[in-house]
Amino acid sequence: MNDFIYLSDLFGTIVFAISGALAAGRLRMDPFGVLVLAGVTAVGGGTVRDAVLGATPVFWITDTTYVWLICLTAAAMMLLVRCPRKLSGRWFQVADAFGLAVFTVIGAQKALSYGAEPVIAVMMGTMTGVLGGLIRDVLCREVPLVLRTEIYATACIVGGIVYTGCLSLELAQIPAMVLAMIATLTLRLVAIFYHLSLPAFALDSDNKR
């Protein structure tokens, strides 16, 4: 069980580091910029989650495997991907979706392991999934995905509810995590490929008094 969680977390770290490196490539950043964006995207959400839960020192300080993975992923992207601009758009969103699915469930699982209530676990899962990307987008001077009308944080919330719901029905831990990851990933990918979004809240000038 612990091996599955750990390997899933490492996988999510790699995928989110890829999305951060791609974002840096789209903006033609130097190697340090690529490393920074890969790092904050990969561990930003988990760092805040651990700080909120009191799980200190945070995970990547006690296990430097995460740091090395981020460095290697950033280096590989710079060496192997010749035209990062061509990989923006769908490829960037798909990479981000996989990381989102994994980190949402990992965050919820860690919150529960610290004795949090299911509703807090869903919130921690959402935080783990979206905060790294939010920091990435802010550094790229873009409106964060989580603040747009796209189905993004909503997918995390659904995944967290599926995970905590499966556990409440006494489903085994690993199947519950897999189902929740699939639910999050499926909802996010459907939103990407079919351009689904939430209704926007807009104050038109005609409504001003």
N, C-alpha and C positions, 0 to 999 in steps of 0.2 A: 504494500500500500504506500509506504513512504517513498519507495523507489519510483512508483508511478507518478506521485505528486512532484517529486524532485525533477524527474525527466520532463514532465509536462511544463514545469516552470522554466527549465532550461530552453525547451523548444519555444515557448512564448517569448523568452528573452531574445533569442536569435531572430524570430520573426519581427518583433517590434524594433529591434536594432536595424533590420533591413529597411523597414518603412522609414525610420529616422534618417538612415543614410541616403535613401532615395530622395527624401525631401531636401536634404542638403545638396544633393547632386542637381536637383532641379534649379536650385538657386546659385549653382556654381560656387559653392563654398570651398575653402581650403581644407586640407586633411584634418586640421584641428576642429574646424566647424563640423565636418562629417562625424568625427568622434563624439563631439558634444551632443549633436542631435541624436545620434544613435544611442548614446548613453541615457539621456534624459527620457527618451521615448521608451527605452527598455526597462528602466528601473524607477522612473519618476513616480508612477502610481503606487508601486509596492513600497517605496520609501515613505511616502506620506501615510499609507495604510499602517505600516509598522510603527510609525511615530504615534499615530492616533491610538493604536491598540496597546502601546507601551512595550512592543516587542523590540527592545533596543539592546545592543547595537543592531541596526537594520541588517537585513539578510545578506546584502552584498559586501558588507564590511566583515562579517564573520566567515563568509565563503567567497573567496576571490575568484572562484570559477566564473561567476557572473561577469566580473570585470574583464577577464581574459576573453570570454566569449564575445563581449561587446567589441573589444579591440580587434579581435580576429575577424568578426563579421564586418566591421567598418572597413578594415584593410582589404578584405576579399571583395567587397562591393566596389571599392575604388580601383582595384586591379582587374576585375573580371567584367564589370559593367562599363562598356565603352560610352554608351549614350544614355545616361540616366533620364534625360528628358523624354526619351522614347518609352521609358518604363513608368512614367507618371500616369495619372488617371486610373484606369482599371487595375493595372498591376499593383500600383501603390495601395489602392483601396482593398484589394484582395489580401495582400500581405498584412495590412492593418486589421482586417476582419479576423484572420486566424489568430493573431496576437490578442485581439479583443476577447475572443471566445475562451482562450486558455486562461488569460489573466483574470477574467471575471470569476471563473469557477475557483481558481487558486485563491483569490482574495476572499471569497465567501467561505471557503474551507478553512482558511487560516483564522478568520474571525470566529468561526464556530469552535475551533480548537482552543481559543482563548476564552471560551465561555460566553460569547456574545449571543443575544437573542437572534432568531431568524431574520427579523426585519433589519437589524444592524448588519447581519451577514450579507444581506442583499445590497445594502448601502456600501459596505466595504468592498464587495465584489465589483460594484459599479465604479467606485473610486479607483480601484486597482486597474480596471480596464481602460478608463477614459483619461485619467490625469496625465499620464505620460504623453499621450497624443495632444492633449490640451497645451501642455508646456511646449511641445514641438511646434505646434501651429502658432503659438504666440511668438516664439523666437523667429519663426518664418514670416512674421507680420501678416498672418492670415487669420480670418475669423475661424476659431476652433470648430472642428466638426461637431463636437458635442453641443455647441451653441447654435447650430443651424437647424433647419427643419428636417434634416436627414434622420432616418431611424438609426441611431447610434447608441446613445445611453439607454434608449428603450430596449434595445436588444440585450444589453447587459442586465437590465432589471428583469426581463423575461427569463434569462438564463439563471439568474440568482434565485428566482422564484421556483423554477423547475428543479434546481438542485436542492434547495431546502424542502420543497414539497416532496421530492423523492425520498429524502431522508426521513421525513415525518411519516411516510408510508412504509418505513423500515426496509427500503431498498438498500442493497449493499453500497458501500462508499464509491467504489470504482465505477460500477454501472451508473450511479447517480451523477457522477462527475462527467462521464462520457455523454450521457443524455443531455445534460445541461450545456456542455460545450457544443454539441450538435445543434441544439435549439438556438443558441446565441449566434453561431456561425451561419446557420440556415437563414435566420431572419435578416441578418446583416447582408448576406450575399443576395438574397431576394430583393432587398431594398436597393442594392447597388445596380443589379442588372435590369430591374424593372422600374427603376427611378421612383420608388415609393418614398413618401415623406409624410411628416406630420403637418397638420394645418398650421399656418403661420399666424402669429398674433400681430396685427398691423393696425396702427392708428393713422387713418387717412387724414389728409389736410381738411377734407370736407367735414370731418367730425369735430374739428376744433371749435371751441366756443370763444 
